[in-house]
Amino acid sequence: MSDAYVIEVCGRTAGIVARDSDDHGFNFFSAARPFNVMEGQCFSDPMAAERVARMLAKNGGLPRNRQLARSRPESSPRRFG
């Protein structure tokens, strides 16, 4: 599995995800203003980041269903997927 992936939504680059140094997931780095809210979030895999980016593009906001998110300590980035 690669260490970095480009996330595209509707032919537009939303950002990239890169495997974190501890191999606990993939951190998102925004490439466009509508996806800035995802900046720094940690995802279990690249597809999880793409799902959230698609929801964000479709609904104009992050999903409210907290079942998509895993709880992490407040000092750590949130983890989706």
ZAGU-924231 format. One record per residue: z, y, x of N, C-alpha, C in turn. Coordinates in steps of 0.001 Angstrom, whole numbers, plus 524288, in hexadecimal, padded with zeros to 5 digits. Example, Ala and Ser with C-alpha at 12.3 -4.5 7.8 and 13.67 -1.06 7.14 Angstrom:
# residues 2
81E787E9C68338681E787EE6C8300C81E787F31C83390
81BA87F7368323281BE47FBDC8356681EBE8001E83264
END
This chain:
# residues 81
800007FB6A8034E80000800008000080000804D98037E
7FCDF808A0802127FC8580D758051080184810A4804A5
801F18148C8080180690817E380808805D081CF0804FD
800F181E39803897FFF18230D800A27FB50822447FCF3
7FB9E824D67F8637F785824787F46F7F6A4829D17F200
7F1C582AE27F0B77F07682F977EDC27F10182E3C7E7F9
7F386831AE7E5047F417830F97DF5F7F056834B97DCB3
7ECA98328F7D9BE7E8DE835BC7D6E27E98A834E17D10F
7E8F78391A7CE1E7E954838F57C86F7E4A883BED7C649
7E189839617C32A7DCE883BD07C0CC7D96583E517C4EF
7D89383BA87C9517D53683DA07CD677D77F842067D0A6
7DC7B8431F7CFEE7DF17847647D2B37E37A845257D613
7E3E7846FA7DADA7E8198451B7DE417ED498477C7DC85
7F0E3844107DAFF7F617845C67D9657F99D8464C7DE27
7F8F3842CC7E1E07FC26842E07E68E7FB8183DD87E995
7FF0683CF57ED357FF19838157F0168048C835C87EFC1
804D4830A77F073809D882E0E7F114809CB82B807F66A
80E2382BE27F91B80EB18298B7FE46813AF826507FE66
81343821B7800B1817DD81E4C8011C81C218212180424
820F7820E68022A8253182380804FC826AA82057809CE
8294B822C780D6C82A6E8205B8127582DF781B9581200
8310C81B4480DDB83489816CA80D0F831F681285809D7
82CF9813538084B82A0480F878053B82C8F80E6D7FFEB
82EF7812767FD908316F811DC7F87A82DF6813A67F409
8296E8159B7F524825F58178B7F114821F581B397F35B
81F9081E487EFDD81B76821E97F15C81CE2827637EF8C
81CC382B1F7F31281DE9830917F1C8818E08335D7F045
819378369F7EC30814AB839727EA368147183EE97EC8F
80FAA840827EE1780EAA845C07F01680A3F848157ECDF
80B6084C357EA15807B484E9B7E672803268513F7E93F
7FE84850D87E6C37F9D8853787E8C67F7DB857967E4FB
7FA52857F27E0657F8A185BB07DC6B7FD5B85D837D94B
7FD45862767D7D3801B2864E67D51D803BE861C07D069
8006785F977CCFA8028685CC17C877805EF858127C9E8
8056F8563B7CEB4808648519C7D05980CEB852FB7D3FB
80DEF857FB7D4B881234859A77D81E8177D857937D657
81817856B27D14F81D0A854B87CF4781E3B84F3F7D16B
81A3E84C7F7D33581AF7847437D56B81C358476B7DB43
81BA984BEF7DDA581C6784C8A7E3558219F84A437E518
82160846E37E90082619844A57EB478286A8400C7E84F
8262683EAE7E3D78282983A437E0DF826D3835307E3B1
82A25831527E3258295182C3D7E59B827CB828497E164
82396825687E254821888219D7DE9A821B581C287E0F8
8223F8184A7DDA782296812E57DF8781D7B8110A7E1E8
81916813147DFEC813FD811B17E20281014815F27E07B
80B7C816037E2D8807A881A167E1A9805FA81A357DBE8
805AA815B87D96B8041B815937D3E380825818517D06C
80D14817F27D1CB8112881AA57CEC7810528208A7CF1E
80EF68227F7D3B380DE9828167D4558091E829A67D12C
8051D826627D13B80068827967CE4180182827B67C865
804BB824197C67580616824137C0DD808C2829257BF4F
80C7D82AEB7C27B80F4782FC57C14A80B8C8346B7C19B
8081C834777C58080450838C17C5F5800B6838E97C135
7FF15834627BF5A7FBBB834347BAA67FEA38363F7B5D8
80397834B57B54B806BF836A67B0E68076583C8D7B144
8084A83E717B5F6808F2844077B6D6803F2846F57B568
7FF7C844F07B7117FA808476D7B5DD7F963847537AFFF
7FAB88430D7AD807F9A8842717A7E37FD67845A17A484
80268845917A5E480673847EE7A2918086884D327A476
806EF84EB57A922808BB853B57AB3F80E55853AD7AD21
810AC84F1C7ADA28160B84EBA7AF85817428492A7B117
81B978487D7B3D881D35843477B57381F1F8402C7B0C2
81EC083AFD7B0FF82090837C67ACA382663838817ABBB
827E08388C7A6CB82D6A839197A57183019833D07A52B
82D2082F9C7A50882F5382A5F7A4B3831FD8290E7A9DC
8370E829597AA0383A00828947AED7839D3822DE7B09B
837C081F4F7AD5B8372B819F07AF10833288198E7B36C
82FAB81D6E7B3E982BDC81D7A7B82582E6481EE87BD4E
832DD821707BCFD83571823537C1BE83A0A81FD67C31F
83AD481F1B7C81A83F7681C577C9FE8435B820687CBD2
8482D81F847CA9C84C30823407CC4C84D0F822C37D21C
84D8E827337D49E84ED2827777DA2B852F082BAF7DAD7
855CF82B797DF04859AC82F967DFF385715834F27DFF1
859EA838DD7DE3A857DD83E297DDBA855B28404C7E2DA
857B083E7D7E740855DC840807EC3E8508983E427EDC5
84EDC83A187EB18849DA837A37EC46845CE8393C7E83F
840CE839067E9A983CB183A397E5CB83CCB8362C7E177
83B1D837C27DCCD83AC7834177D8878369B8300D7D9BE
8373B82B687D79A8338A8272D7D8888315B825697D351
82C2D825437D2EA82992823857CE30826DE81E5E7CF3D
8261E81B5D7CB0A822FF816A07CB8682603811C67CAE1
END
